[in-house]
């Protein structure tokens, strides 16, 4: 992969990329403000960004980059991130960064340790690049459609998000009242190390209780559960949540598609799917499966997306019953939870 780097490249990163054997650093800039110009002049496959570079000016540069020369931005963090560092990571992700990973470290023997997170993010970015020229194949209508009669009641809101997602999720949860009648489950693309911090960050902005999803959780009205591991989160036939470590045909772990499909198959009360800002196509086919199961499905409108990738593919597939601006989604969720008859052709709200 051809990489750009914002900051000062640590020696361990040079060594790590050399050991991977298929990467090159095409350019290095000292300041994030210079990244947009350099990325336009010399496009790269992904950009690595030192966490210390992330402040208000650099966040604006991330947003400008996603609009003018979009490519995955991977935020590099210290091996042991503290609270303030986690807050900066969420700010970068809210502005459009693709994901975050810890900087590898060199141990006394000279070996490089802790590079798995960065390796996975680079491989995911590479798969996204390959996927941009190949539209997703239509789903098998019979796959995952096992039906179980369960005593479920109340609506389930399934939300998927990627780059730009933390800010979008906070914007929605901030405006939902404690009386919200639906259960909410969120799948946000984020490195597992920061998942617990994301849960705390969202909890501080939500009137609803927010916590990490664990095995055998049952989605409960008025509660927000967040996928918080690198395993896929699924809704089982029992109506409870489980984590699957098995490999799935997807670029992301956890995958929005995998979760949405499981909801389509196993939640027999009201379903509402929401696909927010993000790079790539994860969630689009799952949203289509939910629509096929009778769900109301919302894709965030281009005008409010930090990265108009996943919702764009969903709109092109006809997966969304509504194309909805971010600021309108909380009211739509309240209305849809109260009105189980809302279906039909896509409309702009």
Secondary structure, 3 states (H helix, E strand, C coil): CEEEEECCCCHHHHHHHHHHCCCEEEEEECCHHHHHHHHHHCCCCEEEEEHHHCCHHHHHHHHHHHHHCCCEEEEEECCCCCHHHHHHHHHHHHHCCCEEEECCEECCCCCEECCHHHHHHHHHHHHHHHHCCCCCCCCCCCCCCCCCCCCCCCCEEEEEECCCHHHHHHHHHCCCCCCCCCEEEEEECCCHHHHHHHHHHHHCCCCCEEEECCCCCCCCCCEEEECCCCCEEEECCCCCEEEECCCCCCCCCCCHHHHHHHHHHHCCCCEEEEECCECCCCCHHHHHHHHHCCCEEEEECHHHCCCECHHHHHHHHCCCCEEECHHHHHHHHHHHHHCCCCCCCCEEC
